[in-house]
């Protein structure tokens, strides 16, 4: 089972208003274990980035002017996600943009059947609680320091979403075990057997009886003698 955790950044909120994708970030996992393979691309939208979008991701129109067009990276992107389950937070937003871009260059749209929306998973698991990526990272104690410094980014958010997805589906402990630094290797060295311990029931009983007799005047122990 191959999963691709995916995120995009855009010039605005709706492709129907002419807004475009400006960044795609993908993280590969096999059976929910990260492989280290990623896909990342900045894209020239051939239009202005809205002020509201810029405040979110910090990608300016000038920065994107020399980047490839979507049509130039589309095949590489599709090859990377091919035959994989797509893990997306608020999939309706990202898939709306992706399929709009694909259809604009006469490529086939991606089926919704291959997509898992972690926003829906979170709302089902924690009804009534905030379910945005920041809130879920805080719920699962996932470090947001880099995001706080740099802001949103498609590849960074995909990395965070991978960890959120593992926590949502496998539990926090499983998420920790996916990180190499938290894996514990047990040496297959020689096993040593500790010598058996010997206990004297009579001595222990006498000590206990003495202790209780000293601490509790006229105890039941004394009455039994």
Number of C-alpha atoms within 10 A of each C-alpha: 9 17 24 28 30 28 28 25 26 25 25 19 16 13 18 10 8 12 20 26 22 26 23 24 23 29 27 25 20 12 10 20 16 21 11 8 11 18 16 17 20 22 24 21 22 14 13 16 21 15 12 12 16 17 12 14 17 16 20 17 18 11 12 20 15 11 16 15 18 24 15 11 15 16 12 13 17 13 9 17 19 13 13 17 17 24 23 25 26 17 20 14 15 19 20 15 21 21 16 20 20 18 12 12 11 10 15 11 14 16 9 12 8 12 19 19 16 23 20 15 16 22 14 12 13 13 11 9 12 14 22 14 18 18 13 23 18 12 13 15 11 18 12 14 9 10 14 10 8 12 15 19 20 22 23 18 24 25 20 20 25 27 23 27 25 18 20 18 15 12 13 17 10 14 22 15 13 15 12 9 8 10 10 8 6 6 6 6 6 6 6 6 6 6 6 6 5 6 8 7 9 8 10 11 11 10 12 12 15 14 11 15 15 11 9 12 10 11 13 12 14 13 7 6 5
